Amino acid sequence: MVALPRGEVAPRDGSLPVVGTSETPFGVYLHIPFCTARCGYCDYNTYTATELRGVTRQSFVDDLLGEIAFSRRVLVDGGHPVRPAATVFIGGGTPTLLPTADIARILDAVRESFGIVPGAQMTIEANPDSVSEAGMRELAAAGVTRVSVGMQSAVPAVLATLDRTHNPESVVTAVGWAKAAGLGTSVDLIYGTPGESLDDWRKSVEAALALDTDHVSAYALIIEDGTALERRIRRGELEPIDDDVHADMYELADDLFTAAGYDWYEVSNWAKDPAVRSLHNLSYWQGTDWWGFGPGAHSHLNGVRWWNVKHPAAYAERIGAGESPALEREILDDEQRVYESVLLGVRVRDGIAIDSLGPLGRAAVAGLIADGLVDGARAIAGRVVLTRRGRLLADLVVRTLLAD
């Protein structure tokens, strides 16, 4: 499981330093750490029933409500503005393992402590085998506006390699229920699974397009150290991932999505219209503010970033003691802010302003255009925007722009 970063110890009272004020949109992330089983590729901060050390789903919801109320007191007592949430994202884990009544309680707590902007996009992630038709209607009634379904693949053999517990038919059913409830829809795909052929991937993309969702994400599988999939590859049970195959799969997906009327707006995300983009995730890439609630959740507010203790039991202990669950934090300096604005901003369709780069970065743009990685016409207009080839080599572009 991925380790938390290192920073200075966060104060137990949750107090925040004054690092200016922010007029950027504010989002709320809610981390639900439960899963029925751990997928072989997953290194997220999630826990099965045997790993919870006495924490129950019900006690966890009470703890989460406690952190939400605590956060408002931190802001008010510190003289910081309390801004309503422009986006809410409920992720995990498998958030839809919670009863929908508890999801409604959590969203009500956000409304009470922060407020929610009228018309805010409110997303919940869902495994297709953890939802019901009635549950989708109840989520809509609670204020959820959008469901992101973890499809991953439409090929049973690929799902089995990933240790996914659903079947392709359940994705069709879940998306249909969401649409009937009036919810916006998105599906997540993963490409590059060991043993997955280009034809397998085509079937998955075409199956996703047949669902006619508003939005689709397609992520290259990354083999994380310590996962079951990494161990299987290390033992020779599965073939390692081929970067060239990854590139072919990305280009195939982009061709098919574009032909079907989806526009890319971030390297791994396509939407039918700007209004149905994942606005919460877009706020991360654009460097705005959010408060993350739950075990291991990360937050960013006015140049201060912090992260919570990882295990639900440690989280419960902090909340029960009336303390902040924040473990460590860092205050971003100007150099870090520039670095992150390039690292994240270059991934989105609008790119970044050339004037925001250092001298060497600005000088490097011409070479990136010559290499076919950056759009020349957009550069003349003053912005660094990736070509499709540049999207495939985004990390290289970032390193080049940050050379100085």
C-alpha positions in Angstrom: 0.0 0.0 0.0 1.3 3.4 -1.0 3.1 5.3 1.8 2.1 8.8 2.9 4.6 11.6 2.0 6.8 13.2 4.6 6.2 16.6 6.1 6.2 18.5 9.4 4.0 17.1 12.2 0.5 18.6 12.0 -0.8 20.2 15.2 -3.3 18.0 17.1 -5.8 21.0 17.4 -5.9 21.2 13.5 -4.9 24.9 13.5 -3.9 26.2 10.1 -1.3 28.9 9.5 -2.4 32.0 7.7 -1.0 31.8 4.1 -3.1 34.4 2.4 -6.7 34.0 1.3 -8.0 32.2 -1.7 -10.9 33.0 -4.1 -10.6 29.7 -6.0 -13.4 27.2 -6.0 -13.5 24.9 -2.9 -14.2 21.2 -3.1 -14.9 18.5 -0.6 -13.5 14.9 -0.9 -14.9 12.1 1.3 -12.8 8.9 1.5 -14.8 5.7 2.3 -12.0 3.1 2.9 -14.1 -0.1 2.6 -13.8 -2.9 0.0 -15.2 -6.4 0.0 -12.0 -7.7 -1.5 -8.7 -6.2 -2.5 -8.0 -6.1 -6.2 -4.6 -7.4 -7.3 -3.4 -4.0 -8.7 -4.7 -1.8 -6.0 -2.5 0.2 -3.6 -5.2 2.6 -2.5 -5.9 3.2 1.2 -8.6 0.6 1.5 -9.5 -2.1 3.9 -11.4 -5.4 3.9 -13.5 -6.5 6.9 -10.6 -8.5 8.5 -8.2 -5.4 8.4 -10.3 -2.9 10.3 -9.2 -3.6 13.9 -12.6 -3.1 15.4 -13.8 -0.3 13.2 -17.3 -0.9 11.8 -19.0 0.9 8.9 -21.4 2.5 11.3 -18.7 3.7 13.7 -16.7 5.0 10.7 -19.6 7.2 9.5 -19.9 8.7 13.0 -16.2 9.4 12.9 -16.4 11.0 9.5 -19.2 13.3 10.7 -17.1 14.2 13.6 -14.2 15.3 11.4 -16.5 17.4 9.2 -17.8 19.2 12.3 -14.3 19.6 13.7 -13.1 21.1 10.4 -15.6 23.9 10.6 -14.5 24.8 14.2 -10.9 24.9 13.0 -11.8 27.4 10.3 -14.0 29.6 12.4 -11.8 29.6 15.5 -8.8 30.4 13.3 -10.5 33.3 11.5 -10.5 31.5 8.1 -13.4 31.9 5.7 -15.9 29.0 5.4 -16.6 28.5 1.8 -19.4 26.4 0.3 -18.4 23.4 -1.7 -18.5 23.8 -5.4 -17.9 20.1 -5.9 -18.2 17.0 -3.7 -16.5 13.7 -4.5 -17.2 10.5 -2.5 -14.4 8.1 -3.3 -12.7 5.0 -1.9 -12.6 2.1 -1.6 -16.2 1.4 -2.5 -18.4 4.1 -1.1 -21.6 2.3 -2.3 -20.9 -0.3 0.4 -22.4 2.2 2.8 -26.2 2.3 3.2 -27.5 5.2 1.1 -29.0 6.6 4.3 -25.5 7.1 5.6 -24.4 8.7 2.3 -27.3 11.1 2.8 -26.2 11.8 6.5 -22.6 12.6 5.3 -23.8 15.0 2.6 -26.1 16.7 5.1 -23.1 17.2 7.4 -21.2 18.9 4.5 -24.2 21.2 3.9 -24.4 22.0 7.6 -20.7 22.7 8.1 -19.8 24.3 4.8 -22.8 24.7 2.6 -23.0 23.4 -1.0 -23.2 25.7 -4.0 -26.5 25.4 -5.8 -26.0 23.1 -8.8 -22.8 21.7 -7.4 -21.5 18.5 -9.1 -21.6 15.8 -6.5 -20.0 12.5 -7.6 -19.9 9.0 -6.0 -17.7 6.2 -7.2 -19.5 2.8 -7.4 -18.5 -0.8 -8.1 -21.2 -2.2 -10.4 -21.9 -5.1 -8.1 -22.4 -2.9 -5.0 -25.4 -0.9 -6.3 -29.2 -1.4 -6.7 -31.9 0.2 -8.7 -33.5 1.6 -5.5 -30.1 2.7 -4.2 -29.5 4.8 -7.3 -32.8 6.6 -6.8 -31.9 7.1 -3.1 -28.5 8.6 -4.0 -30.2 11.0 -6.4 -32.6 12.0 -3.6 -29.7 12.6 -1.2 -28.2 15.1 -3.7 -25.7 13.0 -5.6 -25.7 14.2 -9.2 -23.2 11.9 -10.9 -22.0 8.2 -10.6 -18.6 7.0 -11.7 -18.8 3.3 -12.3 -15.6 1.2 -12.1 -15.9 -0.8 -15.3 -12.1 -1.4 -15.9 -12.8 -3.9 -18.8 -15.5 -5.7 -20.7 -13.4 -8.9 -21.1 -13.9 -11.5 -18.3 -10.3 -12.8 -18.5 -8.9 -9.3 -18.0 -11.3 -8.7 -15.1 -10.1 -11.9 -13.6 -6.4 -10.9 -13.9 -7.3 -7.6 -12.1 -9.2 -9.6 -9.4 -12.4 -7.6 -10.1 -15.5 -9.2 -8.7 -18.1 -7.9 -11.2 -19.0 -9.2 -14.6 -19.5 -7.1 -17.8 -23.3 -7.4 -17.7 -23.4 -5.8 -14.2 -21.9 -2.6 -15.6 -24.6 -2.3 -18.2 -27.2 -2.7 -15.5 -25.6 -0.2 -13.1 -25.3 2.5 -15.7 -28.9 1.9 -16.8 -30.1 2.3 -13.2 -28.1 5.5 -12.8 -29.6 7.0 -15.9 -33.1 6.0 -14.9 -32.5 7.8 -11.6 -31.5 11.0 -13.5 -27.8 10.8 -12.5 -24.9 11.8 -14.7 -22.8 8.8 -15.7 -19.1 8.0 -16.1 -17.1 4.8 -16.5 -13.5 4.1 -15.6 -11.4 1.8 -17.9 -7.9 0.4 -17.3 -5.6 -0.6 -20.2 -2.4 -2.5 -20.3 -3.4 -5.5 -18.0 -0.9 -8.3 -18.5 -2.3 -10.7 -21.1 -4.7 -8.1 -22.5 -4.5 -7.8 -26.3 -5.3 -4.8 -28.5 -8.4 -6.6 -29.6 -9.4 -7.1 -25.9 -9.0 -3.4 -25.4 -11.0 -2.5 -28.4 -13.9 -4.6 -27.1 -13.7 -2.8 -23.8 -13.7 0.6 -25.4 -16.6 -0.3 -27.7 -18.5 -1.7 -24.8 -18.0 1.5 -22.9 -19.2 3.6 -25.9 -22.3 1.4 -26.2 -23.3 2.6 -22.7 -23.5 6.1 -24.0 -22.3 7.7 -20.7 -21.5 11.4 -20.3 -17.9 10.8 -19.5 -15.2 8.2 -19.7 -11.8 7.8 -18.1 -9.1 5.4 -19.4 -6.0 4.9 -17.2 -2.8 3.0 -18.0 -2.3 0.2 -15.5 0.7 1.0 -13.2 2.2 -2.0 -11.4 2.7 -0.7 -7.9 5.3 -2.3 -5.6 3.8 -4.6 -2.9 0.6 -5.4 -4.8 -0.5 -8.9 -5.6 -0.1 -8.2 -9.3 3.4 -7.0 -8.9 4.3 -10.2 -7.0 2.7 -12.3 -9.8 4.8 -10.5 -12.4 7.9 -10.9 -10.3 7.3 -14.7 -10.0 7.0 -14.9 -13.8 3.3 -15.8 -13.7 2.4 -12.8 -15.8 4.2 -10.9 -18.5 5.4 -7.4 -17.6 3.7 -4.4 -19.3 4.9 -3.2 -22.7 5.1 0.6 -23.1 4.6 0.3 -26.8 1.4 -1.6 -26.3 0.3 1.0 -23.8 0.8 3.7 -26.4 -1.1 1.7 -29.1 -4.0 1.2 -26.7 -4.1 4.9 -25.8 -4.2 6.0 -29.4 -6.9 3.4 -30.2 -9.1 4.7 -27.3 -8.6 8.3 -28.3 -9.5 7.6 -31.9 -12.7 5.7 -30.9 -13.7 8.2 -28.2 -13.2 11.2 -30.5 -15.2 9.5 -33.3 -18.0 9.0 -30.9 -18.1 12.7 -29.9 -16.0 12.7 -26.7 -13.4 15.4 -26.4 -10.3 14.9 -24.3 -9.8 17.5 -21.5 -7.2 15.8 -19.4 -4.7 13.1 -20.5 -6.8 10.2 -19.3 -10.3 11.8 -19.4 -12.9 12.5 -22.2 -16.3 14.1 -21.9 -19.2 14.8 -24.3 -19.4 18.4 -23.1 -17.5 20.7 -20.8 -20.4 20.7 -18.4 -20.1 16.9 -17.8 -16.3 16.9 -17.1 -15.2 15.6 -13.6 -15.2 19.1 -12.1 -13.8 17.9 -8.8 -10.8 16.2 -10.4 -10.3 19.1 -12.7 -9.9 21.3 -9.6 -7.0 19.2 -8.5 -5.3 19.6 -11.9 -5.9 23.4 -11.7 -4.5 23.7 -8.2 -7.5 24.9 -6.4 -8.6 24.2 -2.7 -10.2 21.2 -1.2 -10.7 19.5 2.1 -10.3 15.7 2.2 -12.1 13.9 5.0 -11.5 10.3 6.0 -8.4 8.0 6.7 -5.4 8.9 4.5 -7.3 11.8 2.8 -5.3 14.7 1.5 -6.3 18.4 1.7 -5.0 21.7 0.3 -6.0 25.1 1.5 -4.4 28.4 0.6 -0.9 26.9 0.1 -1.1 24.5 3.0 -1.3 20.7 2.2 -1.9 18.1 4.9 -2.8 14.4 5.0 -4.7 12.3 7.6 -3.5 9.2 9.4 -4.1 6.2 7.2 -5.7 3.4 9.2 -9.4 3.7 10.1 -8.6 2.7 13.7 -6.0 5.4 14.1 -8.4 7.8 12.5 -11.1 6.8 15.0 -8.8 7.3 17.9 -7.9 10.8 16.9 -11.6 11.8 16.3 -12.7 10.1 19.6 -10.1 12.2 21.5 -11.4 15.4 19.9 -8.2 15.9 17.9 -7.4 16.5 14.3 -6.7 13.3 12.3 -4.1 15.2 10.3 -0.7 13.4 10.5 1.7 15.8 8.7 1.6 18.8 6.5 3.7 21.1 4.3 3.5 24.8 3.4 4.2 25.2 -0.3 6.8 27.7 -1.2 6.9 29.6 -4.6 9.1 27.0 -6.2 6.8 24.1 -5.2 3.8 26.0 -6.5 5.4 26.6 -9.9 6.5 23.0 -10.1 3.0 21.6 -9.3 1.3 24.1 -11.6 3.4 22.8 -14.5 3.2 19.1 -13.4 -0.6 19.2 -13.2 -1.6 22.0 -15.6 0.2 20.6 -18.6 -2.1 17.5 -18.5 -5.2 19.5 -19.2 -6.5 20.6 -22.6 -6.0 24.3 -21.9 -2.4 23.7 -20.9 -0.3 26.4 -19.2 0.8 29.9 -20.0 4.3 30.0 -21.4 4.9 33.2 -19.4 4.5 31.1 -16.2 7.7 29.1 -17.0 11.3 29.9 -16.1 13.7 31.1 -18.8 15.0 27.6 -19.7 11.4 26.3 -19.8 10.3 29.0 -22.2 13.4 28.4 -24.3 12.5 24.6 -24.4 9.1 25.1 -26.0 10.4 25.4 -29.5 12.2 22.1 -29.2 9.0 20.4 -27.9 7.1 21.8 -30.9 9.8 20.5 -33.3 9.5 17.1 -31.6 5.7 17.0 -32.1 5.0 17.1 -28.4 3.5 20.6 -28.1 0.9 22.3 -30.4 2.7 25.0 -32.3 -0.4 27.2 -33.0 -1.3 27.2 -29.4 2.3 28.1 -28.4 2.1 31.1 -30.7 -1.0 32.2 -28.7 1.1 31.9 -25.5 0.1 28.5 -24.1 1.8 25.1 -23.9 -0.8 22.5 -25.0 0.1 18.9 -25.6 -0.4 17.1 -28.9 -1.6 13.5 -28.8 2.0 12.4 -28.9 2.8 14.8 -26.1 0.0 13.3 -24.0 1.8 9.9 -24.4 5.0 11.6 -23.2 3.6 14.1 -20.7 6.2 13.3 -18.1 9.0 14.0 -20.5 7.4 17.3 -21.4 7.1 18.3 -17.7 10.8 17.5 -17.1 11.8 19.6 -20.0 9.7 22.6 -19.0 11.1 22.4 -15.5 14.7 22.0 -16.6 15.8 25.2 -14.8 
